[in-house]
Amino acid sequence: MSDEEKTEDNSSDSANQPEQDAAQAAAIDLNGVMPQAAAAGTGIIRRQIRHEKKVLTTAKEKAAQYDYDGAISLLQKDNAYVRNVHFQNAAEKFQKKKDKCVAWSPEQVTHIFYHSLIVDTSKAFDGDYKTDGYNQVMTTMDEFNKITQIMYDEGYVMVNLYDLADVDENGKMQAKQVYLPKGKTPFVLSQDDVCYYHSQDGDGIATKLVIDEEGKIRNEYVQDDGSTVVGDYDVVPLIDRFVEEHPDFAYHGHKGIVALTGYNGILGYRTDISYQTRPDDLNDDKKAWLDAHPDFDLDTERAEAKKVADAMKAEGWTFASHTWGHKNMSTVSMERLETDTQNFKENIDPLIGGTDIIIFAFGADINNGGEYTGNEKFEYLKSQGYDYYCNVDSNKYFVQMTDEYFRMGRRNVDGYRMYYNPDMLADLFDVSQVFDSSRPTPVPPMNGG
């Protein structure tokens, strides 16, 4: 066994050692004092022991997710650091690991995305008018779980956009670097349309995100008999469970970006004002849902959605606008773009705490050519606080950055891409190992072409 391996092995017991050291100190310091004082002193020591064990455990958790600076700072800022050799040894070990890390620039990072996952393929692929669309742009839960495991085994690690670039104190976008051990590769994960649309009801897709009795984020899913169960049926809870088992899959604890529209509400909650005002042009899906839920209360729906959104952010998830009405921003008029943006800000931002990320619906960029600067639509979106822009790009990497914005292309991991262009995903996984045999083939080409 190497010296480094011995150090690693010894450090695994370091959380227990402070208790032994403190116990010895207690025997010396409390010798000969009154019983009441001894009892009080022992209580103080025990609290200190628990505190130091917790600090060391938390530092190790941070280091396991490559936040070496955070782990070192936590230890060094604690009053016990000057005397606790285990704190000092751990800080030294974390610094050595950081020094060996490889730096990754934004243009070296790929970005993949999914839509809602198909839980029951017999319902999604039942031959109705929605079957072809599901087959093209969605991924089955079985495929997703296999892809996640393979990418983890290959050394991929989730990072978020703020790890790649950030706005400085002068309001200018600045590139950042991600530091990972040799053999690890950063990638960005996002999911579109996490709203659980009425149109998906009965199609073998989760219906809502909820917080269970343990405080964990889960899905509601409607079974064949109409009963609702709570479990892990979509990207968010599946990734949460995976990171619980494999914390090193999430850089600094950061997970994916959840892109939201708003016209059917968010996260499975009917949070849009139209459910309350019931305008004349309210569509049939909303009318049917409201008829089936006579006790609907907008404030309650919004409160529940915000509770889930807050829990997701605490677990490392980030939110983005996918436009309120799932609008094609490349073709929509300026007037409609402004109205749509305000609908998002009024109905969604208060529930998610706002966002400066926009992930374009349909992947349709506002400017497919050069830089955004001078583009009327960009200038408006920038004025509304958007700094990060994501389109869909089939290339492995696409990053463009100026002082004003960060722009990144995303790669679709879905039936269409896996069936027609498996080679374009080969850097991530082998499609032949994950393609769901229950998926109808051939997958329909896009646009009937």
C-alpha positions as CSV (number, residue, x, y, z in Angstrom):
1,M,0.0,0.0,0.0
2,S,1.3,3.4,-1.0
3,D,1.8,6.2,1.6
4,E,-1.0,8.1,0.0
5,E,-3.3,5.1,0.4
6,K,-2.3,4.8,4.0
7,T,-3.1,8.4,4.6
8,E,-6.4,8.0,3.0
9,D,-7.1,4.9,5.2
10,N,-6.0,6.6,8.3
11,S,-8.1,9.7,7.6
12,S,-11.3,7.6,7.4
13,D,-11.0,7.1,11.2
14,S,-10.2,10.7,12.0
15,A,-13.8,11.6,12.8
16,N,-13.6,9.2,15.8
17,Q,-10.2,10.2,17.0
18,P,-11.2,13.6,18.4
19,E,-13.6,11.8,20.8
20,Q,-10.8,9.6,22.1
21,D,-8.5,12.7,22.5
22,A,-11.2,14.6,24.3
23,A,-12.0,11.7,26.6
24,Q,-8.4,11.6,27.7
25,A,-8.4,15.4,28.2
26,A,-11.5,15.1,30.3
27,A,-9.9,12.6,32.6
28,I,-7.1,15.0,33.2
29,D,-8.9,18.3,33.3
30,L,-11.7,17.1,35.5
31,N,-9.7,15.2,38.0
32,G,-10.4,16.2,41.6
33,V,-13.3,18.6,40.8
34,M,-16.7,18.6,42.4
35,P,-19.2,16.0,40.8
36,Q,-21.5,18.8,39.5
37,A,-18.6,20.7,37.9
38,A,-17.3,17.4,36.4
39,A,-20.7,16.7,34.9
40,A,-20.9,20.1,33.4
41,G,-17.4,19.9,32.0
42,T,-18.1,16.5,30.5
43,G,-21.2,17.9,28.8
44,I,-19.2,20.8,27.3
45,I,-16.6,18.3,26.0
46,R,-19.2,16.0,24.5
47,R,-20.8,19.0,22.7
48,Q,-17.3,20.0,21.4
49,I,-16.7,16.4,20.2
50,R,-20.0,16.3,18.3
51,H,-19.2,19.7,16.8
52,E,-15.8,18.7,15.6
53,K,-17.0,15.4,14.2
54,K,-19.7,17.2,12.3
55,V,-17.3,19.8,10.9
56,L,-14.9,17.1,9.7
57,T,-17.7,15.1,8.2
58,T,-19.0,18.1,6.3
59,A,-15.5,19.0,5.1
60,K,-15.2,15.5,3.7
61,E,-18.5,15.8,2.0
62,K,-17.4,19.0,0.3
63,A,-14.2,17.5,-0.8
64,A,-16.0,14.4,-2.2
65,Q,-17.7,16.9,-4.5
66,Y,-14.5,18.6,-5.5
67,D,-15.1,21.7,-3.3
68,Y,-11.6,21.5,-1.8
69,D,-11.5,25.3,-1.1
70,G,-14.8,25.1,0.8
71,A,-13.6,22.1,2.7
72,I,-10.3,23.7,3.7
73,S,-12.0,27.0,4.6
74,L,-14.5,25.2,6.8
75,L,-11.8,23.5,8.8
76,Q,-9.4,26.4,9.1
77,K,-12.1,28.9,10.2
78,D,-13.1,26.6,13.1
79,N,-11.6,27.4,16.4
80,A,-10.5,23.8,16.9
81,Y,-8.2,23.9,13.9
82,V,-5.2,25.2,15.8
83,R,-5.2,22.2,18.1
84,N,-7.0,19.5,16.1
85,V,-4.4,17.5,14.1
86,H,-7.1,15.7,12.2
87,F,-8.4,19.0,10.9
88,Q,-4.9,20.0,9.9
89,N,-4.2,16.7,8.2
90,A,-7.5,16.7,6.3
91,A,-6.8,20.3,5.1
92,E,-3.4,19.3,3.9
93,K,-4.8,16.2,2.1
94,F,-7.5,18.3,0.4
95,Q,-5.0,20.9,-0.8
96,K,-2.8,18.2,-2.3
97,K,-5.9,16.8,-4.2
98,K,-6.8,20.3,-5.5
99,D,-3.2,20.8,-6.7
100,K,-3.4,17.7,-8.8
101,C,-6.7,18.8,-10.5
102,V,-7.1,19.5,-14.2
103,A,-8.6,22.9,-15.3
104,W,-11.5,22.9,-17.7
105,S,-12.5,26.0,-19.7
106,P,-16.2,26.6,-20.7
107,E,-15.5,25.8,-24.4
108,Q,-14.4,22.3,-23.3
109,V,-17.7,21.5,-21.6
110,T,-20.6,19.8,-23.3
111,H,-24.3,20.3,-22.5
112,I,-27.0,17.6,-22.8
113,F,-30.7,17.8,-22.2
114,Y,-33.8,15.7,-21.8
115,H,-37.6,16.2,-21.8
116,S,-39.9,14.5,-19.3
117,L,-39.0,10.8,-19.1
118,I,-41.4,8.1,-20.3
119,V,-42.2,5.7,-17.5
120,D,-44.6,3.4,-19.2
121,T,-43.8,2.9,-22.9
122,S,-47.0,1.1,-23.6
123,K,-48.9,4.3,-22.8
124,A,-46.6,6.7,-24.5
125,F,-46.2,4.6,-27.6
126,D,-49.9,3.5,-27.9
127,G,-50.3,4.6,-31.5
128,D,-52.2,7.8,-31.0
129,Y,-51.4,11.1,-32.5
130,K,-48.8,11.9,-29.8
131,T,-46.8,8.7,-30.2
132,D,-44.5,10.0,-32.9
133,G,-43.6,13.1,-31.0
134,Y,-42.8,11.2,-27.8
135,N,-40.7,8.8,-29.9
136,Q,-38.7,11.6,-31.4
137,V,-38.0,14.0,-28.5
138,M,-38.3,12.0,-25.3
139,T,-36.2,9.4,-23.5
140,T,-37.5,6.5,-21.5
141,M,-36.7,6.1,-17.8
142,D,-34.8,2.9,-18.5
143,E,-32.7,4.7,-21.1
144,F,-32.0,7.6,-18.8
145,N,-30.9,5.4,-15.9
146,K,-28.5,3.5,-18.1
147,I,-27.1,6.7,-19.6
148,T,-26.6,8.2,-16.2
149,Q,-24.7,5.1,-14.9
150,I,-22.5,4.9,-18.0
151,M,-21.6,8.5,-17.9
152,Y,-20.8,8.3,-14.2
153,D,-18.6,5.2,-14.9
154,E,-16.8,7.1,-17.6
155,G,-16.0,9.9,-15.2
156,Y,-18.5,12.6,-16.2
157,V,-19.4,15.1,-13.5
158,M,-22.4,17.6,-13.5
159,V,-21.5,21.3,-13.4
160,N,-23.8,24.3,-13.8
161,L,-23.6,27.4,-15.9
162,Y,-22.4,29.5,-13.0
163,D,-19.4,27.2,-12.7
164,L,-18.4,28.1,-16.3
165,A,-19.0,31.9,-16.2
166,D,-20.2,34.6,-13.9
167,V,-21.0,38.2,-13.9
168,D,-18.4,40.3,-12.0
169,E,-19.0,43.3,-9.8
170,N,-18.9,45.6,-12.8
171,G,-21.7,43.7,-14.5
172,K,-19.4,42.0,-17.1
173,M,-19.5,38.3,-17.9
174,Q,-16.3,36.5,-17.0
175,A,-15.2,33.0,-17.9
176,K,-14.4,30.6,-15.0
177,Q,-12.6,27.3,-14.9
178,V,-13.8,24.0,-13.4
179,Y,-11.1,22.0,-11.5
180,L,-11.5,18.2,-11.5
181,P,-9.2,15.3,-10.8
182,K,-7.6,13.6,-13.8
183,G,-10.0,11.3,-15.5
184,K,-13.1,13.3,-14.7
185,T,-15.0,15.3,-17.3
186,P,-17.5,18.1,-16.7
187,F,-20.8,18.4,-18.4
188,V,-24.0,20.4,-18.0
189,L,-27.4,18.7,-17.7
190,S,-30.7,20.3,-18.3
191,Q,-34.4,19.3,-18.6
192,D,-37.0,21.1,-20.6
193,D,-40.7,21.5,-19.9
194,V,-40.8,20.4,-16.3
195,C,-44.4,21.5,-16.0
196,Y,-46.3,18.2,-16.5
197,Y,-48.7,19.4,-19.1
198,H,-52.3,18.4,-19.2
199,S,-51.7,17.0,-22.7
200,Q,-49.4,14.3,-21.2
201,D,-52.0,12.9,-18.8
202,G,-52.5,9.2,-19.2
203,D,-49.4,8.8,-21.3
204,G,-47.1,7.1,-18.8
205,I,-45.4,10.2,-17.6
206,A,-45.1,11.6,-14.1
207,T,-47.7,14.2,-13.2
208,K,-46.0,16.3,-10.4
209,L,-43.0,16.9,-8.2
210,V,-43.6,16.7,-4.5
211,I,-41.8,16.6,-1.2
212,D,-42.2,13.3,0.6
213,E,-42.3,12.6,4.4
214,E,-38.5,12.4,4.5
215,G,-38.2,15.8,2.9
216,K,-37.0,14.3,-0.4
217,I,-38.1,15.5,-3.8
218,R,-40.2,12.8,-5.6
219,N,-42.8,12.5,-8.3
220,E,-46.4,11.7,-8.3
221,Y,-47.4,9.1,-10.9
222,V,-50.8,7.8,-11.8
223,Q,-51.1,4.0,-12.1
224,D,-53.3,2.0,-14.4
225,D,-56.1,1.8,-11.8
226,G,-56.1,5.5,-11.4
227,S,-54.4,5.5,-8.0
228,T,-51.5,7.9,-7.4
229,V,-48.1,6.7,-6.1
230,V,-45.1,8.7,-5.0
231,G,-41.7,7.7,-6.2
232,D,-38.8,8.5,-8.6
233,Y,-40.1,8.7,-12.1
234,D,-38.3,11.7,-13.7
235,V,-35.0,13.4,-14.1
236,V,-35.0,15.4,-10.8
237,P,-35.6,12.7,-8.3
238,L,-33.7,10.1,-10.2
239,I,-30.6,12.4,-10.2
240,D,-31.1,13.2,-6.5
241,R,-31.2,9.5,-5.7
242,F,-28.1,8.8,-7.9
243,V,-26.1,11.6,-6.2
244,E,-27.1,10.3,-2.8
245,E,-25.2,7.1,-3.8
246,H,-22.6,8.8,-5.8
247,P,-21.9,12.3,-4.4
248,D,-18.9,12.7,-6.7
249,F,-21.3,13.0,-9.7
250,A,-22.2,16.5,-8.7
251,Y,-19.5,19.2,-8.7
252,H,-19.8,21.3,-5.5
253,G,-23.2,19.6,-5.2
254,H,-24.5,21.3,-8.4
255,K,-27.0,19.3,-10.4
256,G,-29.0,20.2,-13.5
257,I,-31.0,23.2,-14.9
258,V,-34.8,22.9,-15.0
259,A,-36.3,24.9,-17.8
260,L,-39.9,26.0,-17.2
261,T,-42.8,27.3,-19.3
262,G,-45.8,28.7,-17.4
263,Y,-49.0,28.4,-19.4
264,N,-49.9,25.1,-17.6
265,G,-48.1,26.1,-14.4
266,I,-44.9,24.7,-13.2
267,L,-43.7,21.4,-11.6
268,G,-47.2,19.9,-11.9
269,Y,-48.9,22.8,-10.0
270,R,-51.5,25.0,-11.8
271,T,-49.9,28.3,-10.9
272,D,-50.8,30.4,-13.9
273,I,-53.2,33.3,-13.3
274,S,-55.4,32.1,-16.2
275,Y,-56.7,29.3,-14.0
276,Q,-58.1,31.9,-11.7
277,T,-59.3,34.5,-14.1
278,R,-60.6,32.0,-16.7
279,P,-60.4,34.3,-19.7
280,D,-62.7,33.7,-22.7
281,D,-59.9,32.0,-24.6
282,L,-59.1,29.5,-21.9
283,N,-58.3,26.2,-23.6
284,D,-60.3,23.0,-23.2
285,D,-57.5,21.2,-21.2
286,K,-57.6,23.9,-18.5
287,K,-61.4,23.9,-18.5
288,A,-61.5,20.2,-18.0
289,W,-58.9,20.3,-15.3
290,L,-60.7,23.1,-13.4
291,D,-64.0,21.2,-13.7
292,A,-62.3,18.1,-12.2
293,H,-60.8,20.2,-9.3
294,P,-63.7,22.4,-8.0
295,D,-61.6,23.2,-4.9
296,F,-58.8,24.8,-6.9
297,D,-57.1,27.7,-5.1
298,L,-54.4,29.6,-7.0
299,D,-52.6,30.8,-3.8
300,T,-52.4,27.2,-2.5
301,E,-51.0,25.9,-5.8
302,R,-48.4,28.7,-5.9
303,A,-47.4,28.1,-2.3
304,E,-46.9,24.4,-2.9
305,A,-45.0,25.0,-6.1
306,K,-42.7,27.5,-4.4
307,K,-42.1,25.0,-1.6
308,V,-40.9,22.4,-4.1
309,A,-38.9,24.9,-6.0
310,D,-37.1,26.0,-2.8
311,A,-36.4,22.4,-1.9
312,M,-35.0,21.8,-5.4
313,K,-32.7,24.8,-5.2
314,A,-31.4,23.6,-1.8
315,E,-30.6,20.3,-3.5
316,G,-28.5,21.9,-6.2
317,W,-31.0,22.5,-9.0
318,T,-31.1,25.7,-11.0
319,F,-34.1,27.2,-12.8
320,A,-34.4,28.7,-16.3
321,S,-37.0,30.3,-18.4
322,H,-38.2,28.1,-21.4
323,T,-40.5,31.0,-22.3
324,W,-43.9,31.2,-20.7
325,G,-45.8,30.1,-23.7
326,H,-43.2,27.8,-25.3
327,K,-42.6,30.3,-28.0
328,N,-40.2,30.2,-30.9
329,M,-38.1,33.2,-30.2
330,S,-36.5,33.3,-33.6
331,T,-39.9,34.0,-35.4
332,V,-42.1,35.5,-32.7
333,S,-42.8,39.3,-33.0
334,M,-41.2,41.7,-30.6
335,E,-44.6,42.5,-29.1
336,R,-45.3,38.8,-28.4
337,L,-41.8,38.3,-27.0
338,E,-42.3,41.1,-24.6
339,T,-45.7,39.9,-23.5
340,D,-44.4,36.4,-23.1
341,T,-41.4,37.6,-21.0
342,Q,-43.7,39.6,-18.7
343,N,-46.0,36.6,-18.3
344,F,-43.0,34.6,-17.1
345,K,-41.8,37.3,-14.8
346,E,-45.3,37.8,-13.2
347,N,-46.3,34.1,-12.9
348,I,-43.1,32.1,-12.5
349,D,-40.3,34.3,-11.2
350,P,-41.9,34.8,-7.8
351,L,-42.1,31.0,-7.3
352,I,-38.5,30.2,-8.3
353,G,-36.8,33.3,-7.0
354,G,-36.1,34.7,-10.5
355,T,-33.6,33.5,-13.1
356,D,-31.1,35.0,-15.4
357,I,-31.0,31.9,-17.7
358,I,-33.2,31.4,-20.8
359,I,-33.3,28.1,-22.6
360,F,-35.0,28.7,-25.9
361,A,-38.1,26.6,-26.7
362,F,-37.6,24.5,-29.8
363,G,-33.9,25.3,-29.4
364,A,-34.7,28.3,-31.7
365,D,-32.1,30.9,-31.1
366,I,-32.9,34.6,-31.5
367,N,-29.9,35.0,-33.7
368,N,-28.4,31.9,-35.4
369,G,-25.5,33.9,-36.9
370,G,-23.0,36.0,-35.1
371,E,-23.0,37.7,-31.7
372,Y,-26.2,38.9,-30.1
373,T,-25.0,42.5,-29.5
374,G,-27.2,44.8,-31.5
375,N,-30.0,42.3,-31.9
376,E,-33.3,43.9,-30.8
377,K,-34.6,40.7,-29.1
378,F,-31.4,40.2,-27.2
379,E,-31.3,43.8,-26.1
380,Y,-34.8,43.4,-24.6
381,L,-34.0,40.1,-22.9
382,K,-30.8,41.5,-21.5
383,S,-32.7,44.5,-20.1
384,Q,-35.0,42.0,-18.4
385,G,-32.0,40.4,-16.6
386,Y,-31.1,37.5,-18.8
387,D,-27.4,36.8,-18.9
388,Y,-27.2,33.1,-20.0
389,Y,-28.7,31.9,-23.3
390,C,-29.0,28.2,-24.5
391,N,-30.1,26.9,-27.8
392,V,-29.9,23.5,-29.4
393,D,-26.7,22.6,-31.2
394,S,-25.7,19.2,-32.5
395,N,-22.1,19.9,-32.0
396,K,-20.2,18.5,-29.1
397,Y,-19.3,22.0,-27.9
398,F,-20.7,25.4,-28.7
399,V,-19.9,28.3,-26.4
400,Q,-19.9,32.0,-27.2
401,M,-19.1,34.7,-24.6
402,T,-18.9,38.4,-24.5
403,D,-18.9,41.0,-21.7
404,E,-22.7,41.0,-22.0
405,Y,-23.7,37.3,-22.1
406,F,-22.8,33.6,-22.0
407,R,-24.3,31.5,-24.8
408,M,-24.1,27.7,-24.9
409,G,-25.4,25.0,-27.3
410,R,-27.2,21.9,-26.0
411,R,-27.3,18.3,-27.3
412,N,-30.6,16.4,-27.4
413,V,-30.4,12.9,-25.9
414,D,-33.7,11.5,-27.2
415,G,-35.2,8.9,-29.6
416,Y,-34.4,10.9,-32.7
417,R,-30.7,11.5,-31.9
418,M,-30.1,8.0,-30.7
419,Y,-31.8,6.3,-33.7
420,Y,-30.4,8.5,-36.5
421,N,-27.1,9.8,-35.1
422,P,-25.7,7.4,-32.5
423,D,-22.2,8.4,-33.5
424,M,-22.9,12.0,-32.3
425,L,-23.4,10.6,-28.8
426,A,-20.5,8.2,-28.8
427,D,-18.4,10.4,-26.6
428,L,-21.1,10.1,-23.9
429,F,-22.3,6.5,-24.2
430,D,-22.8,3.6,-26.6
431,V,-26.4,3.9,-27.9
432,S,-26.6,0.2,-28.5
433,Q,-26.3,-0.4,-24.7
434,V,-29.1,1.9,-23.8
435,F,-31.7,2.0,-26.6
436,D,-35.1,0.8,-25.3
437,S,-36.3,-2.2,-27.2
438,S,-39.9,-1.1,-26.5
439,R,-39.4,2.1,-28.5
440,P,-41.1,1.8,-31.9
441,T,-38.8,1.8,-34.9
442,P,-38.1,3.4,-37.2
443,V,-38.2,6.6,-35.2
444,P,-40.1,9.0,-37.3
445,P,-37.9,11.6,-39.0
446,M,-38.4,15.3,-38.1
447,N,-40.7,17.5,-40.1
448,G,-41.9,14.5,-42.1
449,G,-38.7,14.5,-44.0
